Amino acid sequence: MFYGIIVRMFHFDDKRHRLPHIHVEYQGEVAVIDIETAEKLAGEIPSKKLRLVQAWIEIHRDELMADWKLATEGKETFKIKPLD
């Protein structure tokens, strides 16, 4: 979580979107963001918050991809440092 944005990755969550992705929530709004491109796949969050998430993905893409692999295998993921 950073700047009020909650970031989640779910186990075995590779069926609906098929691409490596994260779920982000801000003040009740939810979006799904592609890890590889940082593009929004579904949902809505304010554009300023989306840009923060996209910057965070750029910084932590390798860690996110490693966590994605673990999550799709049903294994425990590692916490990733929030955006400062």
DAJONOR-V964595 format. One record per residue. N is the residue number from 1. RES is the residue in one small letter. SS is DSSP state (H for helix, E for strand, L for the rest). OMEGA is omega as a letter, one per 30 degrees, with the letter a starting at -180 (none if undefined). Layout:
n & res & ss & omega
N & RES & SS & OMEGA
N & RES & SS & OMEGA
//
This chain:
n & res & ss & omega
1 & m & L & l
2 & f & E & a
3 & y & L & l
4 & g & L & a
5 & i & E & l
6 & i & E & a
7 & v & E & l
8 & r & E & l
9 & m & L & a
10 & f & L & l
11 & h & L & l
12 & f & L & a
13 & d & L & a
14 & d & L & a
15 & k & L & a
16 & r & L & a
17 & h & L & l
18 & r & L & l
19 & l & L & l
20 & p & L & a
21 & h & E & l
22 & i & E & l
23 & h & E & l
24 & v & E & a
25 & e & E & l
26 & y & E & l
27 & q & L & l
28 & g & L & l
29 & e & E & a
30 & v & E & l
31 & a & E & l
32 & v & E & a
33 & i & E & l
34 & d & E & a
35 & i & L & a
36 & e & L & a
37 & t & L & a
38 & a & L & l
39 & e & L & l
40 & k & E & l
41 & l & E & a
42 & a & E & l
43 & g & E & a
44 & e & L & l
45 & i & L & a
46 & p & L & a
47 & s & H & l
48 & k & H & l
49 & k & H & l
50 & l & H & l
51 & r & H & l
52 & l & H & l
53 & v & H & l
54 & q & H & l
55 & a & H & l
56 & w & H & l
57 & i & H & l
58 & e & H & a
59 & i & H & a
60 & h & H & a
61 & r & H & a
62 & d & H & l
63 & e & H & l
64 & l & H & l
65 & m & H & l
66 & a & H & l
67 & d & H & l
68 & w & H & l
69 & k & H & l
70 & l & H & a
71 & a & H & a
72 & t & H & l
73 & e & L & l
74 & g & L & a
75 & k & L & l
76 & e & L & l
77 & t & L & l
78 & f & L & l
79 & k & L & l
80 & i & L & a
81 & k & L & l
82 & p & L & l
83 & l & L & a
84 & d & L & none
//
